[in-house]
């Protein structure tokens, strides 16, 4: 009986070349692109989300900015305050003040948070006075915070 190959040698060669070609194709790769937005752009986008009431989206943008822009912690604190997560707001205001000790808004907002909680009122008063001293241009806002704190302290609460 004569041997008859099932696949002709030329077909085997063609099949081998196709197989090699398929193996030489690159496998899918995960490519991590650099963030195209700057920290400031993340803050701006967060502000837009915040104005639209999309607090979670705003929070994500602010968190992306925080690594490069310490001011983002103030914005993060503001979102947490709006969400009534006072512990997270306090943590972020304190971090903003630690990194930016001359930031009047962070001082005022932490003072306001203490006012809302009805605690640390002496520290709240100091923070509000500090904010007034740091940025007299916002005296009306910071004075309002201070007046409310002082009134609460007079009540003995």
Secondary structure, 3 states (H helix, E strand, C coil): CCCCCCCCHHHHHHHHHHHHHHHHCCCCCCCCCCCCCCHHHHHHHHHHHHHCCCHHHHHHHHHHHHCCCCCHHHHHHHHHHHCCCHHHHHHHHHHHHHHCCCCHHHHHHHHHHHHHHCCCHHHHHHHHHHHHHHCHHHHHHHHHHHHHHHHHHHHCC
